[in-house]
Amino acid sequence: MNKNNVISINRTKANPPNPPSKRGALTVENLTFSYGQKKALDNVNFQIQAGECTILLGANGAGKSTLFSLITHLYDTHAGRIELCGFDIQTQSRQALARLGVVFQQTTLDMDLTVLQNLNYHAALHGMSGKLTKQRIQEELERLQMYERRGEKVRQLNGGHKRRVEIARALLHKPALLLLDEPTVGLDIPSRKSLVDYVHLLVSDEKIAVLWASHLIDEVHSEDRLIVLHHGQIKAKGSVPEILELTQTDQLAEAFNTLTKS
């Protein structure tokens, strides 16, 4: 593998993130959402704890993007409840969203700004001091092997490096929960594997909670928890062995096909 595609983790422990609620980093209860007469999510329930990587597995149209839009409060919840670290996304949105980091499927970086300018802008939105901002930017970019490229405009970066910048940005304020919406779309195989491995190391080392939306079975690690979403309904949730036992299958791809065949 090209060394430029390998992301390393600095094993030095950073300051711990916001302490999670006893109810978990993310709690979704009885969540239902419709676009007019079309139901996009139907009574969705799950919880994610600190130090867990949960893969939201579903084909296009399963409801993954709608769920992420509700968690990030881009849409208002119609029925049900979403909590981030115990804060209700509807009534305590400021406190809830302060504990959230997001990497969307489509890049939201400003292509005409440098890496450093993009990160400084994000830190300012979170009210971070100049000293803390400088420290956190250096920490995250060094961890992602991007610090030497901090002065480059984003449009000069390849897809994998842009993703690294987006992850650094999402982690600047030390969120308790990181949302990743199909983050490997458009990446080459080495960059995709590098990103998958990095996020799993991040979960292990920093005890952050991760919800990763994907339709790719090979992005699942054996220690992950799974939520299989199909036509807006959760068809199964649990560890990889639990999903295999539930479906009486030997391979996750076969289990996924069994759960989503109707």
N, C-alpha and C positions, 0 to 999 in steps of 0.2 A: 504494500500500500504506500502511495506517495506520502512522505512525511508531512506535506502541507495539508493533507486531508485528515490528519490525526489530531484529535483534541485531547489534551491532557487535563487531569484534575489536580489542583494544588491540594495536597492532603492536610494542609494546615487548617484547622477548624476556624470558620468565621464566627462572628457573633451569632447566636441562635436567632431564628426568625421569631415573629410574633407567636407566643405560646398558643397552641390550638385549643379550641373549646373542647369540653368533655363530649360534646355532640359531634366532634370531628372538624377537620379543616373545611369540608364541604358536606352539607346535608341537603338533600332534595327529597321533598315529601309530597306525594299525591299531585305531582305536576302534570297539568293538562293544558294544551295550547292548540288553538285552531286558527287557520287562515280562512275566515268566512265559514263555509260549511265543511271545509276540509280539516280534519283533525291531524295535526303534525306530531303531537305528543299525547299519549294516553296513559294517565295515572302512573307516572314515572317516579320510582322511589329508589334511592341508594345513598350511601354515605362513604366518604373517603377520609382516612386518618392520616396524620403526619407520618412521613416515611413510607408511604405507599405510592406505587405507580399503578394507576388504573387505566387500562386501555378501553376506550369506548369504541367498540368494533361494530361496524355497520356499513352496508353498501351505500352508494349515493342515493339520497332520498329517504334514508332511514330516520332522519330527524336530528342528526348530530349537530348541524349548523344552527338549527332552531334552539336546541338545548344550550349551546354556547352563547347564543344571542341573549337568552334569558339569564344565564349566569352572569354575564358581563353587563346586564341591565340595559342592553340596546333595545330590548323589547320589555314591556311590562308584563308581569305574570298575571294571567287570567284566573287560574285556579291552581292552588297548591302553594308551596312555600319553598324558598331557597335561603339557606343560611351559609355564610362564610365566617368560620371561626366563631359561631354563635350569633353573628349579626345578620338580621333580616335584610335581604337585598332590596325589599320594597320600602321598609320604614326606616332602615339604618344604612342606606346605600353608601354614604360617605365612608363610614367605618368599615363596611364590608369590602368595598372596592379597594380600599387602601391596603388590604391584605391579599390582593390578587395581582398576579403577573400573567400577561397574555401574549402569545405568539399566534397571529392569525394566519390563515392559509395564504392569503395574498399579502405581500409585503406592505407595510404601512410606514416605512422609512421615507424620509425626504431625500430623493435622489441627488438633489443639488447641494445638499449640506454634507459636511464631512461626518465621519463616524463620531468624532468627539462632539460636534454640534448637535447631532441627533440625540446623543445620550445626555448632554447638558440640558437640552430642552425638556426631556422626559423627567429628569431629576427636579427641574424647576416646577413642573406640574405637581410633583409630590411634596413640594415645599422643603426640599433637602437643602442644607446649608452648603456654601461653596466649598468648605474644607471637606465635609463628608462626601460631597459629590465627586470631588477630585480623587479621594481615596477609593470610593466604591467603583468608579469607572476604571481606575487602574487595576484594581483587584479582579474585576470581571473580565476585562479585556486580556489581561495576562493569563488568566485561567483558560481562556478560549484561544490563546495564541494570536491575538489580534491587536495587542497594544502598539506594536510598531507601525500599524496601519491606521492609527487613530486620526491622522491628518488627511487621509484620502477621502475623496468624495464617494458616497455610497454607490453611485452609478459605475464606478471603476471596479467594483468588487464582483466576483462571480457569485452564483447562487448560494453555494455552501457558506461562503464568507458573509454574505448578507444575513443568512440565518443565524450565524454566530453573533452578529451584532444585535439582531432582534432578541436573542436569548439573553445577551448581556443587558440589554435595555430592560427586559422584563424582570430581571433579577436585581436591579440596582437598589430598589427600596426594600429588599429582603422580604418578599411575599411569603405567606404561609402556603399558598396554593398557586401552582403554575398550570395554566391551560395552554395546550398545544393543539391547534386545529390543523390537522394534516400537514405538519411542518416539513415533511420530506418531499412534498410534491415538486417535481421538476429537478430534483437533485440527482447527480450521478450516484452509482452504487457505493463507491468509497465514501463520499460525503454523507450519504444516507446512513450507512452503517456507523460512521463516526459520530453522527448526531444522536442516533439511537443509544449508542454505548455511553455517550457523555451524559445524557439525561438520566440514565439508570444509575450512573456513578453519583450524580448530583443527589438523587433520592437517597442513596445509601449513605453518602458522606454528610449531607446537610440536613437530612430528615425532612425535606420539603415534601409536600403532597403534590402529585402530578395527575392531571386528567388529560390523556392523550387521545384525541380522536383520529381514527385511522380505518382504512379498509384493507390494510396489508397485514396478513398473518405473520410474515417474517419479522415484523417490528415488535412482536410480543416476546418477552423474556419469560423464562419458566417461573420466576418468582412474582410476576405481575398478577394483579387481579383484573378480571375481565367483566365488562358489561356488554352484552350482545344486544344491540338495538335493531329492531326491524319493524318498518311501518309504524314508527312512533311508540312501539311497545318494547319493554325489556323482556327478552325471551329467556335470558339466563344471566346470572351474575355470580361471581365467586372466583376462586383460584383456578389455574389451568387444570390441575388434577380433578377438581370438583366439576368443571365443565365437561371434561372427558368422561368422568363417571356418569354424569347426568345423561349424556347422549350415547353412552356405551360405545364410544369410538376410541381409536388409538392416536389419531392425529387431529390437531386443532382445526385444520382446514376442513376435515370431514365433519367435525363437530359443528363448525360454523355453517356448513352447507345443510346439515340436518336441522339446525335451529331456524334457518331462514328460507327453507324450501317452499313455504306456503306464501 
